[in-house]
Amino acid sequence: MNTESMERLITKTPPQQFVQQLERAYGLAPRVAQAVLEEARQYLIPPSVGPAPGQLRVVLSQLHNGAGRPLQACAMTTVSWTVDAGAEDYAVLAQHGARALRQVRLQRLLDEAVEQGAVASQEDVARVLHVSVRTIKRDCAELEGQGLYLPTRGHLQGMGRGQTHKALIVGRWLSGETYDQLAQHTHHSASSIQRYVQTFLRVVQLARQGFSAAQIAQVVQLGAALVQEYLAVERAQASPACRERLAEHLRRLGWTGNRLEKGAP
């Protein structure tokens, strides 16, 4: 697919049409318009009853089954998988190619499964991405070689010993990397990285207000495991520079140290 074709596909997506309307009708800069879209997604758009565009409903093993139990004896559950994230995926494809896009989707699918109380095998991922299991095994080996933890069914017993891509990206952002640098190094889109960071800040903000991890997961609509990972990232980044970067962004959210300022998100 050439660049012109990809640009046409991106333009046709409802989120991109919303962004373009903000730019045309209100004169917003592209980055500002994209930020408005992300805020609307987080605070205004209710969860849909059925799968959203680009999503697929799949049946997976429930998370509590464990790795050693035969699949025939496992309790199953239905989850929604975002196979195609629209503009975010097109951006990855345009900048880094098909292999990078497949690996980004692999990470996203595994995380979405865990967040919905399920766990996927490499075979599950290969089926929905229409590639061979051997290809997914190679992708997993490459990503794990970069220090990423992939919560596949085969790795379930080791869950919590590594860091998923969202927590790793947030930690690198907290250490000083920009969205553009992270997009170049991790092959994730800048908009998805921005979303990870904004969610992380919201988690830290609520934790400092005294909310428990379980309560935060409900408020932010995030998996409990990822909430714990984000809180662990915040504890691990103890250097003065990281603390100041975090404090500055929390101030922008209205955090004053013991409460939220009136009117802040």
Beta strands, then each sheet from edge to edge (+ up, - down):
strand 1: 55-62
strand 2: 76-82
strand 3: 118-119
sheet 1: 2+ 1- 3+
end
